């Protein structure tokens, strides 16, 4: 659930990146089809390069065809040779259509008086500038005189629609867009916007139909393709989203958005590390748009790099102070880190720029309610116009439901007034599932637990596929099996959705009911809305239980689908290799041609060959991946290590030609190559001559064997840290080695410094838990749980948490932690000793 708002914001950002696209053919000012006009003017210019009338006509035709960059260049040529007001208008509009608002404003900032057309275009530009800083009222004032202009009315209406959309007035935004579409003006941009409105209103089916219509008008339109992918994801149809994404890649090889979308899909599947790897090559691009910055910051935060996440969001907010989604994410991050004062400063600045903005007011009201200051929260909400609080708060919280009653109820509950929510539900007298779900929450908040249970029981009986109600019902029961029991009741009530069976399979396995887990996994695989991963769930459960033969049999029984994406083929073969069928996996893997930019599939393919000790093929795959992502350091390192195992000289040459490495890192990697090639004594000699650094110490640690060597290394790291206190990487290494050698005071001291440099870092929290284990088991458990919750997919953190749970005599929970981690990564052998703890029967 914590990923949902981030995911929605990220997807919305994809759609906002390019609403301009190529417009369908329409008549030029002269009544001529613009494509015909373009060909005629190009021929005229070929005959007479000095024909400025032909160049201006070509610029206009290109503008109407949506080729804005070419239109800009052609109009600029005309402007350089003659003082042409009409050419300047085309030039400014082309810049505006490309999102270069300030450049467009400068283009019209000329000494002569603007024509009526020029004044109208300037009002559109002024409105766009107001929109960019979140001043929606100013945008609407600026645009008002232009909404009836014969040439620029469609653009003006789009700007007005966006302003209404931003403040949550979806009906007005929809009305304006529908007017544009009915008039036939600027229809592609309007259709794209209309599709986004359908998504916002929770109607992915309409969004898909509109986007497919756009695709028919403008084949390969990437904005339309992005809308379809988001709509498919909203419906849980990940297989189809991936298939559509593959089509999008084929027509947009140089566009970063497909990589972004694939990262979103991976994140939606819970594969945070894989998502970060996929977007690693476009991080700079992501920071230039709201959704991209939020998505990237979310990934960084989940991986433990909260300072990087904060820097990304602050950079984006500096560029666009009125970015509401970024304001929400940044204040949320600061609040979670216990830095409420800094979050208050962000809100104060934002409200000074956009005073009284409904969404900001609701965000601040929600923050006050979270602190327990309900009176102040309600006072803020009461100042807003009727409907604004509910609509805005619902939007801030990332929900996709337009039911006003449910939204108002939710606002009341969050403001600490559940009784008002109950009264609203009684007055509405509706069986709407969102209203009933909110009613149960309000009843639970007032202590009427049995009444809340009754409401949810009726709701689940009526709507057994409504997962939110199932989770809420389970939350009203004590004990670790509550969710499994409630999911089982939903299944008996007739649930057909794969996600219900999938969730039951996972949760039943975690609590130790393997038979029920396998039965539910089978039902998930057979459901009409099953996704590719559902077909593999049975095999993953067997793998997590160490049942290789059963896992292999399940995998080999899965029929291959026509046009199955390479990523799915490789993942299935990777699981097959983990199940002990390396030869069959290798045989099939050797036949797979890896498409461009399939980094995740490529890494899994390399893993298959690594398990079979086929270093030559592994190095070949990694070399291909490295060419597609030359700046990915971890990928480069893995490639060099695989190459060194086969050919040290070739690996050394490859290292020498790798750009962008610091001198210290290059030297440390050189020593690691020697170690990988078995020449450890040479590596030791080389390391002795190197300047100390985290990379050098890590390499030394990998070959330190005797206690004496390790104590010597510990002393050198301690001396280095005393002289260089800001190197958090060395502090973490030092702490791990100090724990191993039993020097817990030194470990704690190092980790305190590391935690100050990297607050919330799960690796530091994990080591600190180990360091404090003997001093305070309660404190160690708290830290271990915090590290585990921050990165539950990391086996090392699950192992620490499980071991401390065993020490505190909570074997059942330790078993649940281990089984959940093993289901995510069957390779986590260190968790196997905990796997059978607390099993039923």
N, C-alpha and C positions, 0 to 999 in steps of 0.2 A: 504493500500500500504506500510506502514512503516514496516509491519511485513515480507514482502516478502523476502528481502535479508537475514534476520535472519533465516527465515524458511528454505530457500534453503541451507544455510550454515549448519544448524543443521541436515537436512536430509542427506547432503553429509557426515557429520561426522558419522552418523549411518553406512553408507556404508563402511567407512574407518576403522571401528572398527575391522572387521574380514574379510579379503579377503582370509584367509588361508583355512578354511573349510576342509572337507575330500575330497581328490582327488579321481576320479574314478579309478577302478581297472586298473592297467597296469602291464606289466611284470617287475620283479625284474632284477637285473644284471645277474642272472643265467637263466633268461627266464621263471621263474615260476610266476604264478599269486600270488600277495602278500597276498591275503587272505588265499590261500592254504598254502603258505610258513609260514604265521603266525601260523596257526594251527599245522603244522609240527614241527616248532621250539618250540612252547609251550609244545608239547608232549615230545620233546627231553629234555627240561629243567626240566620237571616234573620227568623224569627218572634219570637225572643227573644234579643237580643244579649247578655243577662246569663246565659244558660244555660252555666255553666262546665263541666258534664258533657259537653255537646255539643262545646264547644271542645276539651276534653281528648280526646274520642273522635276529633275531626277531626285533632288533632295526631298521634295514634297512626296513623290511616289514612294521613296524608301521609308519615309516617316509613316505613311499609311500602311505599308507592308510590315511594319514592326522592325525594320532593320535600322535601329536607332543609331548605332555607331557609325554606319555608312552615311546615314542622313546628316549626322553631325559634321563629318569630314567634308561632305559635299557643300553644305551650307557655309562652312567656314571658308572654303575656297572662294565662294561668291562674295562673302563679306570682305575678304582680303583685297579683292580686285575692285569692289564698288561698295559705296555706302548704301546698302540695301536693307530697308527696315523689314521687309517680308522675309528675307533670308535670315535676318537676326531672330525673327520669331520662330522659324523652323529650327534654327540652331539651339535656341533656348528650350524649346519643347523637347528636342531630341535629348538634351542633357537631363531635363526633368524626368523623361521616360526611363532613363538609365539610373535614376536614383541620385543623380548629382545635383542636389537641390541648391546648394550654395553657389555652384558654378553657374547654374541656370539664372539665379538671382543677379549675379555679376554680369551675365550676358545682356540683361535688360537694363542694367544700371548705366545708362548712356546719357549724354548731354542733351540730345534732342527730345522733344516731347513724344510720349508714346501714343500710338494710334489706339483706337478703341479695342482692337484685337490685342494689342500689346498690354493695355491696362488690364484686360480680362485675364490674360496669361499671367501677368504679374500677381494678380489676386490669388490665382491658383498656387503660385510659388510661395507667396506669403503664407497661405494656409498650410502648405506642406511644411514650411519652416516652423510654424506654430505647433503642428502635429508632432514634429520630431522632438520637441521638448515637453510634450504632454499638455500643452495649453489648448485644450479642445474647444473651449468657448471662443478663444481668439480665432481659431481655425474656422469655426462656423461663421463668425462675424465677417472674416476676410472673404469667405467664399460666397456669401449670400448674394452679392450683386451679379455674380457670374453664372448662377444656376440656370438662367434663361438665355445665356449667350449662344448664338447659333453654332459657333465653332468649338467653344470650350466648355459648354454645359455638361457633357458627359464626364469630363475630367473633374469638373467642380462637384458633380453629384457623387463621384467615387470618393473624393476627399471628405465630403460631408458624411457619407455612409461610414467611412472609416472612423470619423470622430464619434458618431453615434455608437458605433460598434465598440469603441474603446471604453465608453462610459456605461456599457451594458444595455443600451437601448436598441435591442436587436430588431424590434418591429419597425422602427424608423429606418434603420440601415437596410432592412429587407425591402421596404417600400421604395426607397431611392434606387436601389439596384434593379428592382423589377421594372421601374420606370425606364431606366437606361436600356434594359434588354428589350422592352416593348417598343421603344423608339428605334431600335436597331443601331444605336450609336455606341462605338467603343465596346462592342459586345464581348470580345474575348476577356478583357480585363474584368468586365462586369460579371461574366459567367464564372470566372475564377473566384471572385469575391463571393458570389452567390453560393458556390460550392463550399467555401469556408464557413459561411453562415449556417449552412445545413449541418456541417460537422459540429459547430458550436452548439446548435440546437439539439444535438444528439440524434441526428438522422443521417448515418453514414451511407444508407442506401441511396438517398437523393444526391448526396455529395458524389458518390461513384457515378451515378447516371450523368450528372452534369459534367464531371471530369472526362468521362468517356466521350461525351458530345464535343468537348473542347479538342480532344485528341483527334476526332474525326475531321475537325476544321483545320487543325494545325498538328499534323502527324509528329509524334515524338516530343510534344510540349512537356518539358520536364516539370513545370509547376503542376500541370494536370496529373502527370504520373505520380507526383508526390502526394497529391490529394487522395488519389486512389489507394496508395500504399497506406496512408494514415487511416482511411476508412476501413480497409481490410484489417489493420491492427486493432481498431476499435471493436471489430466483430470477432477478434481472436483468430482470424484466418491467416496465420503466420506463413504457412506454406505458399498461399496465393500471393501474399505480400512479397515474399522472396522471389517468386516467379516474375512478378511485375517489376521488381527491382532489377532483375537480370535483363529484362527487356530495356529498362531505362539506361542501364550501363552501356548497352550495345549502341545507343544513339547519342550518348553523351560521354565519350571517353575522357574528355578533358574537364568535365564539370565535377566539382567536389561534392555536390549534393548526394549522388548515389552512395558515396562512402559514408556520408553523414547519416543517411537513412538506414544503411546497413548497421551502423553503430547503434542507432536507436532500436532496431530490431533485436540486436544482441543484448542490449541493456534490458529490453522488455522481457527477454528470456532469463534474466538474472545473470548473464555472462558479462559482468562488469569489466574484468580484465581484458576479455576478448574485444569488447566494445572500445576500450581505451586503445588497444593495439590497432584496431581498424581505423580509427580517426587520428592516429598519431601523426600522419603526414599532412593533415589539414588543420592542425590546431590554430595556426595563425588566422586562417580563413574563418574558423568558427567564432573567434573572438570579435569579428566585425559585425555580427548580427545577434539580436537578442536571444532567440531560441538556441542558437549554436553556443553562445557563451554560457547560457544556463545549463545546457546539456553537458558541456565540457567541464564546467565547475562541479556539476553533480557527480561526474565520473571521478574527478580528482578527490572530491570529498569522500566518496565511498571507498576509494583506495587509500585513504589516510592522509592525503595531501591537502589538508584544509587551508593552509596558508596560500597554496597555489590557487585553490578555488576562490578564496577571498580576493586575491590579486586580479583574477580574470573578471570577476563581477565588478570590482571597483573600476577597472579599466573601462569596462563597458558603460558604467554609469557616468564616468567622466565624459565619454564621447556622446552619450545621450541621457541627460539628467532626468528626462521624463519617462524612462523605460520602466513601466510598472512591474513587469514580470521580474526584472533584475532587482528592483527595490525589494520586492517580496523575498526573493531568494537570498539576497545579501543580509537583510535584517534577520531572516530565519537562521542563517548560518551563524551570525553573531550571537543571537539569542541562545542557540544550542551550545555555543562555546562559553556561555556564561558572561558574555560581554554586552549586557543589555544597554549600558551607557553609550557604547559606540553605535549600537542599533538605533538608539533614540536620536543620536546625532544625524544618522542617515535619514530617518523619518522627518526630523525637523527641517533639514535642507529640502527634502522632497516636497513637504507641505508648503514651504515658502515659495517654491517654484510653481506648485499647483495647489493653491489654497482651496480647501473644501472639496477636493476631488473625491467622488464617492468611493472609489476603490481604495484609495489611500486612507480615507477615514475609516473604512471597514477594517483595513489591515491593522491600523493602530488600535481600533476597538477590540479586535481579536487578541492583540498582544496584551492589552490591559486585562481582558478577561482571563487570559492564561496566567497572569500574575495574581489573579484573585480580586482585582479591583473592578468588580462588576458594576458598581454605581457609575464610575467614570466611563466604562464601556457603553452602558445603556445611554448615558447622557450624550455621548458622541453620536451614537446611531440615531438618536431621536432628532438630531438637527438636520438629518438628511431628508430630501423629498420622499414622499410615499413611494415605496417600491425600490428606491435606490439601494437601501441597506441590504435588502434581501438579495437582489440581483447581483450587486457588487460583491457581497460577501461570498455568495455561491461561486462567482467567477474566481475570486481570489483563492478559494480552496480547491480549485481545479475540478469542480464537479461539472457534469454535462447534463443537467436537468433543468427544464424551464418551469417546473411546477412552482408557482408562487407560494402556495401554502407550505410545501415542504421546505422551500428556501427560507421562509419566514420562521418556521419552526426551528430550523437548524441555527439560524441567527440567534434566536432566543435561548436555545440550549447552550450555545457557545458563550452567550452573554451572562450565563448563570441564572436564567429564569425559565427552568423547564416547565413550571406550572402554566405559563402563558402558552407554551407549545402544546400542552395537553388541551387547553381551552380552544386553541386554533383548530386542532384536529377534530374535536367534538363539534365545533361550529361548522366545519367543512362537511362533515358527514360523508366522507368518501372512502372507498376501498383502495385508492391509489397506493401502489406498493411502496413508493418513497415516503408518502405521508404516514403509512402504517409503520414503516421502519423507524421514522423519526419519533412517532408516538411511543414506540417501545423504548427508545433511548431516553425520552423524557420521563417515562414512568420509572425506569431504572434509576435515573438521577434523583427522583423524589423518594426512592426507597421502596417503591411498589414492585418488587422483583417478580412476584408471582404473576401480577397483571402483565408485566412486560413479557414474561415467558409465554403467557397465553396468546398475546398479540402476535408474537413471532411464530409460535406453533401454527396458528391459523394461516399466517402469511406463507410459511414454508410448505404447508399442505396445499395451498393454492398455487404458489410459485416455487416449486422445488428446485428450480435452477437458479434462484436468486441468491448468489453466494454471500452477498453482504448481510442478508438476514440470517443465514446459517452461521456465519462467523459471530455476529452479534448474539445469537442465541447461545452459542457455545461459551461466550464470554460471561454468561450469567450462571454457569455451572462451575463448581470447583473441580480440580483434578486434571491431569494431563490427557485423559481420554475424551474430554468433553467435545472437542472438535470432531474427533473420529465418530463418536456416538451420534452427534447431530448430522454429520454428513451421511451416516448410515440411514438415519431417519428420512433424509431428503431423497436418498436413493430409493428407499422403499416407497416413498410418496410418488415416485415416477420421474425422477430427474433423468433427463436425457442428455444434458450438455456434457461434453468431454471434460470440461474444466472441473465439474463436480466429481466425476470419477477419478480424474487425475489428482485432485487435492486429497481425496479419500485414500488413494493408493499411497501417496507420499506420507500423509499423517499416520495412516495405519502402520506403515513400515517403521516410522520413527518410534511409535509406542510399542512396537514389538509384535504386532499382529500380522505376520508375514503372509499367512494364507489369505486374509482379507485384502491385504495390499496387492497381491498377485491377481486376485479376482477383479478388483477395481481397475487395475492397470489394463487387464484384458478388455473391460468394458470401455475404458477411455480410448483404446486403440480402435475399437469397432464403432464408436460414436460417429454420427454424420459430420460433426464439426471438429473431429480430431485433427490435431496438427502432427507434423512429422515426428516430433519428440515423443508423442504418445505411443507411437509404434515401437519405440525403443525402451519404454518405461519398464516393461517386464524384464528385459535383459539387464537393465541397470540395477534393478532390485536384486536379481540373482548375483550380479557382480559384487554388489555391496555386501552380500552374505558370503562371498568367497566361493560361490557355486559356479565355477568357470564352465563346466560342461553344459549345465542348464542354460547359462547365458548365451553360449555359442549356439546351442540348438534354437533358442528363441530368435537370435539374430539371423540365422540362416533360413529361418522359416518366413521371414518378412519378404514379400514379393517386391521386386524393384518396380518403380513407377516409370511411365514414359516421361521423358524430359526431366527426370529427377535432377535437381541441382547438384553440382559437384560437392558443395559443402555438406549436403546430407549423405551422399555416398561415402565421403571420406570419414565423416563422424561415425557412421555405422561400421566401417572397416577398422577404425581406431578402437572402438569397443570390442570388436572381434579379436583384435590383437591382444587386448587386455584379458580377454576370456581364455587365452592360451592357444588360439588358432592363428599363430603368427604366419605360418606358411600360406594359408589361404588368404589372409589379409594382405600379405606382401604381393602375392600373385595378382590379386585384383587391383591393388594400389599401383602396381607398376604400369597398368594399362590406362591410368587416369591422366588426362592432359589438364594441367592446372590452368584455369583461365587467368587473365590479367587481374591483379589486385585481390585475389582470393587469399589473403594473408592467414586468416584463421585456419582455413582448410589446408593451406600449405604447411602450417606448423604441425597440424595433426598428422599430415602425411609424413612429415619429417620424423615425428615421434614413432610412427609405425616402423620406419626403416631403422631408427635408433634402437628400438627394442630388439630388432633382428640383427643388430650389430652390422648393418650394411651402411658403413660410413660414407662410401662413395656416393650412393644414391641420396643419403641424407644431406650431404654437402651440396649436391646438385640442386635439390629442392630449395635449400636455404639460400643458395646463390641467386636463384630466380627471385625469391622473395626480397632479397636484399636490393636487387636492382629496382624493384617497384617501390621500396621504402628505404632509400639510402641513408636517411637521417635517424633511423630507428636503431639506437645503440644496442639494446638487448638482442635484436635480430642479428646485427653485425657480429656481436660477441659469440653468439651461438654458431654462426656460420664459420667464424675463424676457428673455434674449438673443434668442430666436426672436420674441418679441412686439415687441421694440425694432426689429428689422429691418423690421417692417411698420408699427408705430404707436408712435413714441417716447413720446407723451403717455400712451397706455394703459399702456405698460411702466412709466413713472415712477409712475403712480397705483397700479399693482399692487405696485411696490416699497414705496411709502409705506404700504400697507395690510398688508404682510407682517410678522407678529409674530416676536419671538424673535431678531432680528438685532442684533448689537452696533453701536454708532454708527460704528466704523471700517469694519466690513464693509458697512454700509448705504451709507456714503459712497463706498467703492471700487466697489460694484456700480452706484451712480449714474453714476460715470465710465465704467464699462464699457458701460452702456447708450448713453451718448453715442457711444462708439467704434463700437459695433455699428450705430448709426444713421448713421455716417459723419461725425459732428461731432467730429473729433479735436482741433481747436484748442480747443474749449470744454472738452473732457475734460482737456487739458493744464493749462488755467487752473484748473480745479476741483481737480486733483490737487496743484497747487502750494500750495493753501491747507489741505490735509488734514494731520492728525497722522500721522506715519510709522507704518506697520504692515506686516505681511507681505502683507496684501491690497492695500494701496496700492502697495507696491513691485512686486508681481506685475503690477498694472495698468500701472504706468509702464513696466515691462520689455516689455510687449506692444506698446508704441508707440515704444519707443526705436529709432531707425534708424541714426543716424551713430555712429561710434566715439567721438566727443566726448561725445555724450549718454550713451552706455553707460558711459564712464569716470566721468562725473559721478555717475551713478546708483550705480556701484560704490563710489565714495568715500562717498556719503551712507549707503549700507547698512553700510559698514564702521564709520562713526562711530556709527550707531544700534546695531550689534551690540556695540560696545565699551561703550556705555552700558547696553544691555539684553542681557546675555550669555545669558539663558535662552530667547530666542526662536529656537527651532530652525528654524521655517519661514523666517525671514529668512536664517539661516545657509545653508540649502540653496539659496535663491535666489542668495545672494551667491557661493556656490561655483560654481554653474553659469555665472554671468556671468564670474567670474574665470577659469574654464577657457576660455571663449570668447575672452577678451581676452589669454590667455596668461600671466596672473598666477598661476602654479601654487602658489607658496609661500602666497599669501593664500588660495587655494582649499583647500589642505591644512589650514591653520590653522582655517578656518571649519568644514570637515567633521569635524575632530577634536572640536570642540565639539558639532556636531550629533549625532555618533555617541555621545557621552557622554549626550546627552539622549534619543536614540532608538536604543539598542543593537540591532543586527541589522536596522535599517531598510534594505530593499533599494535605495531611492532614494539614500540616503546612501552606501551601499557602491558603487553604480554610479558616482556622481560621484567618489568617492575613487579608484576604479580609473582613471578618466580623468585625475585630477590626478597620479597617480603613474606614469602610463604611460611618461614619459620617464626618470624616475628609476630605476624597476625594473620591467621588463616582467613578470618572474615574480610579483612582489607584485601588480601591476595585474591580471594574469590570475586570481590567487587571489581577489581581491576581486570581480572581474567575475563569476566563476563562482559565488561565494557569493550575489551579488545575483540572478543568473539562476536559480539553484536555488530561491531563496526565492519568486520570482514569474516562472516561466517563460512565463506567458501575457502578460507585459508586453513589447511589441515593442522598446521602448527599451533594456531590459536585454539582450535577445537580440542587438540590434545592437551594443552595446558589447562583449559577449563575443565575438561573431563577428569584429568588427574586430580585436580584440586577438589572437584565434587566427590570423587572417591574418598579422598582424605577426610572430607567432612561427612562421610558416610551417606552420601546421597547417590548410591550406585545407579538407581533407576534413571535419574536425570542425566548422569554421565553416559549411560547407554543411549539415551535419546539424542544427546549432543553428537556422539560418535556416529550413530546411524544416519543422522541427517547429513553430516559431513561426508560420510562414505558414499551416500547416494549421489552427492554432488561431484565427488571425485573418488572413484573406486581405487585409485592408486595410493591413497593415504594409508599405507600399511601400518604406520605407527598407531592408528586408531583401532586396529583389529582387536587388541586385547580388551578394549572397552565395549566391543560390539554386542556381546551377548548379555551384558548387564541389564537386569530389569526386564528380561523377556517374559512374556506371558506364558504361564504353564511351566 
